Amino acid sequence: MKPKRDVSAASDERQEIEAVLAYHDADAWAAIGTLLDDIRHLRRQLALAEGAMSRGMTRGWRPDYDRR
């Protein structure tokens, strides 16, 4: 089930989407590819951070790789 979206944030989100598409000259495939590359990079960074930090530093918190 998808979380409900804030209507006021919708216009900001639409502007972000338009900016991404404009950067890629309206090529949706290129935009999606770039965003997927960004996701992979951020997941790697999260895995590195998880390995470098102690459990005491985060008081038991563990990163979650999937959106809930």
N, C-alpha and C positions, 0 to 999 in steps of 0.2 A: 504494500500500500504506500503510495506516495504521500509525503507530508504536504499539508496545505500551504500554499504560497501567499505571502503578504502582497496584497494588491498594490500598495504604495511602492513596493520594491520592483514591481513589474516594469515600470517605465525605465528605471535605472538598468535593470537586466536587459531590456530591449536595446537600450543604447549601447551596452557592452557587446551584445551580439552583433549589432550593426557595425560597431568598430572592428570587431574580429573579422567579419565578412569583408569590410572595406579594405582592411590590411591585406587580405588574400584575394583582392580583386573579384569579390563575389563568388569565389570558388569554394563551395561548401566542403568538398572532399579535402582540399588542402587545409581548411580551417579545422576540420575534425581531426585530421592527421596531426596537426600541430598541438591541439588540445590533448590528444592521446599521448603524444610525446611528453608533454608537460606532466601529465598524470604519472607516467612511468618514472620520470625524473623525481617527482615529489615523493613517490612511494619508496624509491631508493634512499632518498634523503631521510625519510622517516625511519627506515630500517637501520641506517647508520646511527641516527640519533638514539634509537632504542638500544642499540648495542653499547653506546658510549655512556649512557646515563645509568646511575644506580637506582635500585628500587627505593632506597631511602630518600633520594632526591625528589622522587615523584610521589612518595607516600603511597605506593602500591598501584598507582595509575599505570596502565599499559596503553600504548597507542592502538587505535582501531583502524585497520586498513580499509574497511568498508563503511559506507554511509548507513546510518541507522535511522 
